[in-house]
Amino acid sequence: MDLDKISKLIGIIVIIAIAKYIWNLIFKKTNTSIISDHGLEILEDPDKKKQLRKAVDEYHETGDWNETQLKSIV
């Protein structure tokens, strides 16, 4: 093979690789979770949700996490 044919073959391979990369970017299926399953369970439980809200409010007032209270919730 001469150098011209090899460079054309490499060019075609690069074009195919770029096209595949773009294809994968466009049709990428991702699962974006903003909150974990465990966190969702806590927020769906009315009692735990109230406890968590109280802990967050306390943090906003004091600026210090009460880890014992937070650990008992989660």
N, C-alpha and C positions, 0 to 999 in steps of 0.2 A: 504494500500500500504506500502510496506517496503521501507526502505531508498535507496536501490539499484535502484528500479524502479523510484523513484522520481529524483534521481541524473541523471539517463539516460534520463528522460523526459526533465529535465532542460538543459542537454547537447545538445539534439536534437534541442530544442528551440533556444539556443544560436547559434548553427551552422546555422540554418535557418535565424536567424537575421543577422548574419555576411554575409551570402551569399546574402541576399537581399540588405544589405548596399553596398557591392561590386558591385552588379548588377546596383544599382542606380548611383554609381560613374561612372561606365563605360558608361552607356547610358543616362547620364544626358543631357538634352537639355537646353542650356543656350543661352541667347541673350546678347552678349557682344557688348555694344555700346561704342565706343571710343569717339564719339562726339554726343552731343545732337541734336535733330531734329532742334531746334532753331539755334544752331551753324552751322549746315549744310546749313540751309536756308541762313544765312549770307554769308557763303563761296561760295554759288552758285550765289549770286548776285554780279556782277562784281564791281559795285560802292561801296557797303559796304565792299567788300573784299579789295579794294584799301584803303578805310578809315581805316580799321582794320590794314592793313599792315603798314600804316603811323603811327598809334598810337603805334604799337609794336616797330617800328624803333625808334620812339621818346623816348619810355621807355628805349630802349637799350642805347640810347645816354645819357639820363638824369638820369635814374634810378628811376624816379618818374612817377607814372601813372597820366595822365591827366584825371581824372574821368569824367569831363564834356564831353570831346571828346569821351571817351569810352562809356559812357551811351547813347550818341546820336547815336552811331553805333548799339548797342544792344538794 
